[in-house]
Amino acid sequence: MSRTPCVVGINLGHDGGAALITDTLMVAIGEERLNRTRYSPGWEASLLYCLRSAGLTLDDVDLIAVSGIGRTPPTRAETGLTHLGIAPARILPVDHHLSHAYTAYCLSPYEEATVLVVDGGGNNNDTETYYAATPDGIERLGGNSPTRPRAGGIGATYEAFTNHFGWHEQEAGKTMALAAYGDPGLYLAPLFDVVDTQVDGRLTHTHAHGVADLAVRTGFDFGPYASLGEHDLTANAAAYLQDQTERALCALATQTIAATGLPNLCFAGGVALNCVAADKIRRLPGIEGYFAPPAASDRGQALGCALYAWQRLTDDLPKRPLNSDCFGRDYTSKEIEQALHRDPRSGLVERHRTPFTWRRESDIARTAAQMIADGKIIGWFQGGSELGPRALGARSILADPRTTASSDALNQRIKHRERFRPFAPAVLADHASTWFDLDVASPFMLLAPPVRPDHADKIAGVVHVDGIARVQTVDPATVPAYGALIEHFHQLTGVPVVLNTSFNDREPIVETPAHALATLQACDLDAACIGEYLIERS
C-alpha cells in the first residue's frame, strides 16, 4: 500500500468516467466532458485527468474498482487495465447497482438509511434493488425477479417510451418535461404492478418496439414514432408514463422502507433524476429523510466504485456527506489567459472565430448580476466542474428569470432546445420557502416543487406549464461567487432568483476555459465570466 491510501473507480459503460479518492481528496469526471461526445463510454482521459489533478501516478494507486453494464460485472481482463501494467490483484470488479448504492449512501447525511436503486438496467437483470445501509455496511435485501424481463422495469420502460418519442434513451428529461402538456387519464390500464417490493411492468420488449407492441396489445394510441413531442398524442403518452412512474416509485419506496425499517431514503440510479417524481417521493408519510446524489445516473458510477474500493482497501466504510457536486479541478488565471490569448496549449478549438474583448474584473459577481438584470445572457464558469448532469453554478448559463423573454431567447438563440423544455431557478436558500412549496434544501436541483402562486408571475421564465420548477437552493457559504451573484441580483431587482441552465449548446457541458470560450463564440451568448475574467463578444 502507498503511504497515503489511494483508490480509483472506473465506469466502462455509457457515461464512462473515472474517480480518485484519498483521505483528503475526491476528484471525478465523465469522459464526455473531455472528448466532447455525449454519453460517451471510456475512461482513459478521465483517469489521466484525475491522476494529474491529484498529482499522482498509477503507481500511487492501491486499488481500482470497475463497473459496467451487461449480464455480469466486467472481469479483470475485460477492464482493459492490464495493458497499463496494472496487476490483476489491484483490479476489483463491482456490481453495477451496488456501485449506485455506495454513491447514494456514502455521500448522504444519514448514518442509517434504506437505499433504493432504480435504473434502466445493471448486471444480472437488475432494474430495481434495495439495501439496508448502516455504518457496518451496505446489505442487499432484495430486488426485481431475475426472471422478469428487463423491459418490465421502471427505468427500461421510461427509456422505451423516450425512444419511441424519437429521442436517445438517455434523454428521459425531455419526456419528463413533455408530460406536463398531456392528459394522463386517456389510458386507463396500469403500466406497472408493484406487489411488496416487486415491480412488474407491461412492456415485454425494450426500446421503441416495446411501446409499439404494448400499443397493439392494449389498443392504446401513443402517437406516431419519432414525433419529437410535436403531436398531442405524444404529450398524452408522456403524461401517462410519468403518472404511472410516479405511482410505481411511491409504492416501491413505501414498501422498501417498510421492509428495512429504516425511514431515511437514499435514492440512486438514473430514475432518481426524475425530479417531479422525487418531490412526491420525499413527501411520503413514511419517509423521514430523503437524499439523492447529484450524479445519480451512471455518471456517478465511477465515484461509487471508488467509494467501494476505499472500503475494501481500508475496512472503513467512507461517509463523506456532500455539500457540493464540484468534483472537477480548478483552473488557474494562467490557464484562463492561455485560452484568451488563443495559445495552442489551452486546447482551444474554435468552431467559429468570433471577435471578443476581455478584461479582469475586481468583483465578477457584481458585474455579472448587473448584466443579467440588464437582460444579458451570460456563461458562468467558476471553480471545478459538476460531476452530474445538472449545472449548479460552476458551469452554468445564467439569465433573468422575471419574464419569458430570456427563456425564449435561450431556446432560440443559444440552447436550440425543444420549446416545451423549462429552465431552472436558482434561489437563495433563505428565500426558497417563500417562493416555492419547499421545506427542505435542494442544492442539487433534484426536486421540482410547485411555485408559490403569488410569486409565479415574478419569475415567469422558470415556471413550467404545470406550475412547478426544478429548484436549486443556493447557500452563499457553500458557493460564494454564485451566491454573491444572486444576492447582487436580488438587491438590483427584488428577486432572489436567477435562471440557470447548463453551459453548453448541444455538446456536453464545458469543462475547460477553452471549451467555454469556444462555446461563447459558437452560440449567441452575450458574455462569459470565466474566473475573474469578463469576456464579451464584439
N, C-alpha and C positions, 0 to 999 in steps of 0.2 A: 504494500500500500504506500502511496505517496505521503509526504509529510503532512499535507492537508488533504482530507478526503475530497475526491472529485469524481462525479459521475456525469454521464451523458445519456440523454434519451433521444431516440430517433423514431420517426414515423415513416413507414415505407409507402403508405397508400396515397390516395388523393389528399391534397392539403398536406403534403410532406413537409418535414422540417426537422429541426434539432433543438435541444435544450441542454444546458450545462448548469450543474449545481455544485457549489462548495458550501462550507459552513457560513460564508458571508455573502454569497452571490447567487443570483438566479438570472440567467440570460437565455432568451429563446426567440426564435424567429421561424417563419414559414418560408419555404423555398420560393414560393411565388413572389415574395417581396423582393427577391434578389434576381430571379431570372425573368420576372415580369410576365409570367404566364399564369393565368388564373387557375386555381385548383391543382396546381402542378404537383405531381409526385416528386420524389428526390430528396436528398438530404446533404449532398456533398458541399454545396455552397453554404448552406445553413450551419453545418458543423464547423467549417473553417471560420465563419463569422463568429460563432460562439467562442471558439478557441482564441481567436485574436482579441475579442472583447475582454476575455479573462486574462490575457497574457500568458496562455498555457499552450502546451503541445499535446499531441496524442499520448506521449509517454507519461504525461501527468495524470491521465485518466485511468481510474481504477476499474470502472465497470461501465459498460454500455448496454442499456436496455432498449430493446427494439420491438415495435408492434407493427401490425399491418392488418389488412382486410383479407378475407378469404376463409376457406374452411377451417384452417388451423393457424395458430401463430407461426411466423416465419421460423425456419430452422436457422441455426447459426451459419450454415453455409449459404442460405438464401439471403442473408442480410447484406451481402456484398462487402462486409467489413474485413474479411480475412485478406483481401488483396492489398489492404493498407498495412498489413503486418500485425493486425490485432489477433492475439491468441484466442482460440475458441473459449477458453476459460473466462475471458473478460467480456464475453458477449452473452446477454441474458434475454431470451425471447419472453415477451409479455402478452398475456391475453388482452385483446382489444378493449373489451368492456371493463376489465379490471384497471386498465390504464385510465379510462374515463373516471372510474370511481376514485382513484388516487387524486386526480386533479380536483374533483368535487370536494372531497373530504379534507385533504391536507391544506387546501387554500381557504377553507371555511373558518368561521369563528367558533365553531361548535366542538366541544370535547366528545360528545356523543351524538350520533345522527343516523338516520336512515338515508342511504344513498340509493337513488333511483337513476338508472341509465336507460335512455331510450334513444335509438338512432335508426338509421336505415339498415344497418347490419354490421355485426362484428365477426368474430370467429365462432365456429360451432353453431351456426344458425342463430346466434343471439340477436334479438332486437329489443327486448325488454328484460332487464335484470335488476335485482335489488340486493342490498347489502346492509349489514349492521356494522357500523364503524365506531370504534372506541379507541382510547389510547393503546389498547392491547393489540389492535389490528383491524383489518377490514375483512369481514367474513361474508362470503356469498351465501345467501339464504334461498334464493330461488330465481326463476326467470321463465320466459316462454318455453313451451314444449319444443324440444329439438326436432320433433317430427312434424310440427306445424310448418308449412311453407313460409319462407322469409317474406313473401308477398303479403302475408296476413298480419304483419307487424305495423305499428302505428307509423313509424318513420318511413318504411318502404311504401306504404300506401300514400303518404303525403308526397313522396318523391314521384310516384307513378302518376298522380294527378298533375303535378307540376310539369312532368314530361309530356303528358297529354296536352297541356295548355300551350306547349311549344317551347318550353324553357329547359335549360340544363337542370338535372335533378338537384343540383346543389343550390339552385336559385329559388328555394322554397319561400324566401321572404317576399317574393313577388306575388306568390299565391296568397300568402297571409294578407298582404295589402289589398289585393283584389277582392278578397272575401267580404270586405266591408260594403261593397257595392251590390251584393247579391242577396237573395232571399233563401235562407237555408231550409225553409219549410216546404219547398216544392218537391223534395224527395223524401218519402215517408218511411222508408226502411232504414234500420240502423246500419251503420258502416262497420261497427265493431261490437263484439260481445266481450265484456270483462267479467269473469267469474273468479272470485277470490283474487289472485294475483296473475291470472292467465288472460292474455289478450288473444282474441280470435277474430281477425278481420275478414271481410268478404272477398277481397281480391285473391285470386289464385295464381296470378302472374305478376311479375314486376314490370315496371316501365309502362309506356303508353298502352301496349296491347293488353295489359291487365285491366285498365279502365274500359277499353273497348269491349272486352269480354264481360265485364260487370254490366255494362250497358245492355248487352244482348240478353243476359240472364235476367235482368230486372225490368227491362223496358224503359229505363231512365235515359233521357237525352242530356248528355253532359256537354253538348255543343260540339262544333267541328274540331278536328285535330289541328293543333298549332294555330289557334286563333289569336294567341298572344294577348289575351284579355280583351280583344275588340269584338266581343259578342256577348249578348245578355245572358245566354245560357252558360257561358264560361264563368261569368261572375256568380251566377246561382250555384254552379257546381263547386266553385271555390268556397262559397259561404257554407254550403253543406259539408264539405270536407273539414273546414275549420271548426264548425259547430260540433261535428262528430268527434273530431280530435280532442277538443276541449273536454267533452263529456267523458271520453275514454281515459284521458290523462287524470282528470279529477278523481274518477273511480279508482284508477290504479294507484294514485298517490295515497288515497284514503286506505286502500287495502294493504299497501306495503307498510304504512305507518302502523296499522293495527297488527300486522304480522311481526314487526320488530319490537314494538313497544317503545320506540324512540321517536318523540314528536318533532324533532328538528329534521327538516328535509333538505338534503343536498341533491341537486338535480343536474345531470350532465348527459352528454350525447347531443347530436345536432338538434334534436327536437326541443331541447332546453332553450334554444334561441328563439322559439316561438313566444314572443313577449306578451302577446294577447292571452294565450293560454296560461302562461306563467303567472300573470297578475290574478287570474282566477284561482290557480292552484294555491298560491301563497295565502289566500283569504279563506281557505277551507277551515272549518271549525276544529279539526283535529291536529292542525299544523301550528306549532308554536314559533318556529323559526324557519326561514327559507333562504337558501343560498344556491346560486348557480355561478360557476366560473365564467368570466367573460369569453374565454376560449373554450366554450363548452363542446364545440364540434370537434372534428378531427384536427383542427388547427391546434388543439391543446393536447393531442396525443403524445407528442414528444415530451412535453412537460410532465404529463402523468407518468410516462416511462421513467423519466429521471427521478421523480419522487419515489417510485417503486424501487429503483436501483439504490437510492440512498438508504432505504430501509434494509435492503438485502445486504448492503455493504457494512452498515454501521449498527444494525439491530435497533435502530432508533426510527420510529415512525415519525416522519417530519411533519410538524404543524407550523405552517407559515401563513397565518391569516393575511388575506390580500386587501390592500387599500388602493392598489394601482395595477392596471394591466400593462404597464410600460416595461416590458422585458427586453426591449432593444437597447442598443448602445447610444450614448451621446455623441454628437459631432462638434468638433472644435470650431472656433472662429476661423482658424486657418483653413480647415476643410470647406467651410461655407464659402470663404473668399476664393478658394480654388475654383469652385463651380461658377461663381460670379465673374471670374476672370476668364472663364472658358478654358481652364487648364485641363489638358487631357487626363491628368492624374485623378481628377474628380470623378471620372467615369461619365461625364455629361454626353448624352446622345440627344441632339436636338431634332425632334421630329419636324418642328417649324422654327425657323430662326427669326424671332421677333425682337425688335429693339426694346430695350428696357433700361431703366435707371435704377440705381440703388444707393442707399446710404445707411449708416448706422444710427439707430435711434436710442436716446437715453432712457425712454420709457415706451417700449414697443407695445405694451398692453394698452396704454392710454391712447396712443396713436391709432392702433387697430380699432379700438372701441369707437373713436370719433369717425373713422372711415365707415364702419358698419352703420352707425347712426345716420350718416350721410347717404346711405343707400348703396355703398360699395360692397362687393363680394370678394372676400379675401381668402387666400390659403394661409393656414396657421400651422407652423412646423416648429415644435419645441421639444427638446429632450429626446429620450428614447421612444421608439415606436411601440404601439399597442400590438399585442400578440393576437387578439381575437379579431373578428370581422367588423367590429364597430369602432369607428373613430371616436376617441374620448378626450380630445383636446391636445393630443400630441401630433397627429397627422389629420387635421380637420380642414374643411372649408366652412367658413362662418359668414352669416348674413343676418339681416334684420328680420325678426320674426313677426313684426307688427302687422304686415299686410301680406297678401299672396303675391305681390309683385316680385319679391325676392325668390320665392319658391318657384314661380313660373319662369323667371329668368334662369334659375339654376337648371331646371329641366330642359329648357330650350337652348340655352347658350353654352352650358358647361357640362352638365352630367349626362345629357341626352338620354334621360330615363323615361319610362312609361309615365303617362300623365296621372295614373291612379296611385302612384307611389308617394307616400308622405315623407316629409323631412322631420328630424327630431329636435325637440327643445332641450337645451342645456340650461338648467335653472340653478341659481344659488341655493344651496341646501337649506338655508334658514328660511327661504321663501317657498319651498316646494309644496308644503301642505296648503298654503294659501291659494296657489294657482292650480293645483292638481289634487285629485282624490287619492292622496298618497301619504301614508303614515309611517313609512319606512324609508331608509336611504336606498337610492337606486343609482349607485355610482358607475355601473357598467352598462346602462341602457338596456336592461333585460326585462323591464316591466313596462306595460302600456296601460296606465290608469286613465280614467276619464279626466278631461279638463274641466275645472270648475266653470259652470255656465256663465257666471258673472265676469269671468276673465277671458272667455274663449275669443271674443271679438278683438281683444287687445293683442293676441298672438295668433292671428288667423293663418299665418304662414306655416304653422307647425301643428295645426289641429286637423286630424283626419276626418273623413266624411262621417264617421260614426261617433265623433266627439271625443275620441281618445288620442293619446300621444305617447310615443316611445320616449320616455323621460330619462335624462341623465341628471342626477343631482350632483352639484359641484361644490366641494368643500375647498375654499381657498387655502386652507392649511395643508391640504394634500397636493393640490396642483396650483401653486402660487401664481404663475403667469396667467394661466387660463382663468383662474378665479378672479384675478385682478382685472382682466379684460371685461368680464361680465359685471363686476362691480362698477367699473367706469361706465359701461353701457347703461347700467341701472341709474346712475347719477345723471346721465345725459337725457334719458328717455322716461324714467319712472318704471321701466320694465326690467326685471331681474333675469331675463331670459334672452339667449341668442339662438338662432337657428344653426344647427350643427349637422354636417354630413361629412363623409369621408373624402380625403384629399386624393382624388383620382378622377379620371374620365374614361370609364370602361376598362381600363387596365387595373392591375392590383394597386392597392393603396401605396403611396410613395414611401420609400424607406430613407433615401439619402438626400442631401441637399441638391444633388444633380437631378434626381428624379423630380423633386419639387420644382426646380427651375424649368425643366423640360415640360412639365405639365402646365405651368403658368404660361409658357409660350404657345403651347399647342391648343389651349382652350381659351375661353373668353373671361377668365378671371381678371379682376381689376388690379390686384396686387397680391403679393405673398409676404408674409412675415416669417423669416427663417432665422431662428435665434433672435438676435438683436438687430437684424438687417431687414429693412423695408425695401422690397423690390416692386417697382411699378412699371407696367407696360407703357411704352412711349406712344 
